[in-house]
C-alpha cells in the first residue's frame, strides 16, 4: 500500500528505511514468549508467488530508500536514532545507502562485535536510554544513546525533536508517561511513534502517527 501511494503521489509521500527493510531481518526467525516467529515477508512472498523473485525486487527497492528526513525544518525523522559517528545531518550524505544494512547480529546468543557497524547501522538500530553517553545495546546490534547525546545533536543541528519508531509501545502516550527511562529523561525531545498495531499479532499495542505543523510542533 505504501509503495502504491508513493507511486501515485511521488512528491507527497516519503518513505524511510527501517531495520526490517533488510534481507537479514525479513527472513529471520525471532523467539518471543517461547514462540518462534518469522517476521514474515520472505515466507509470504514464497507462499504467494512460489519463489523469491518478488522478495528480491523489494530488497532492491529497500536498498534505495532514504535513511532519514527533516520535517518542516524542525524535526529529525529516523527509524531508530543517532550515532556517535553523527555530528551534523549532512554527515549522512556520505553513506552509501544502496546496499544491505551492515549489521553483525547475535550468533547463538553471543554478541559478536562487528567492524562493519557504524553510522548506517546506528540510524536504523540504536535506542534511547536513560543513561548518558553511549552504551552497548541489549539487542546485540548497535548501541544506546543518552539524553545528553540526543540534546547535543538537536541543538547542534537547530532541531526541536527526534521522532523514531523501532520499539513497540502500547499506546500513543506510553513512551511519555510510562517509560520514564527514555523520553522523560530526554527532556521530551525524543518520541517513539510505533505505527504497527498488534505487533507480531500478539502484543496488543495500538498504532500511532504524529502530525507536524509548519512551526515544528507535534500532535500525537
MOQUI-V499416 format. One record per backbone hydrogen bond with DSSP energy under -1.0 kcal/mol. NH is the residue of the N-H (numbers start at 1). CO is the residue of the C=O. Records with the same first field share a line. If there is no record, write none. Layout:
# MOQUI-V499416
NH = CO  CO
This chain:
# MOQUI-V499416
5 = 1
6 = 2
7 = 3
8 = 4
9 = 5
12 = 9
13 = 9
17 = 66
21 = 18
22 = 20
26 = 22
28 = 25
30 = 37
32 = 35
35 = 32
37 = 30
39 = 28
42 = 26
44 = 40
45 = 41
46 = 42
47 = 43
48 = 44
49 = 45
50 = 46
56 = 52
57 = 53
58 = 54
59 = 55
60 = 56
61 = 57
62 = 58
63 = 59
64 = 61
65 = 62
69 = 77
71 = 75
74 = 71
75 = 71
76 = 161
77 = 69
78 = 163
80 = 123
81 = 123
86 = 83
91 = 88
92 = 89
93 = 90
94 = 91
95 = 92
97 = 95
99 = 97
107 = 110
110 = 107
122 = 118
123 = 119
125 = 121
126 = 122
127 = 143
129 = 145
135 = 144
137 = 142
140 = 137
144 = 135
145 = 127
146 = 133
150 = 146
151 = 147
152 = 148
153 = 149
154 = 150
155 = 151
156 = 152
157 = 153
158 = 155
159 = 154
160 = 74
161 = 74
162 = 189
163 = 76
164 = 191
165 = 79
177 = 173
178 = 174
179 = 174
180 = 178
182 = 179
186 = 183
188 = 183
189 = 186
191 = 162
193 = 164
198 = 205
201 = 198
202 = 199
203 = 199
206 = 170
211 = 219
213 = 217
216 = 213
219 = 211
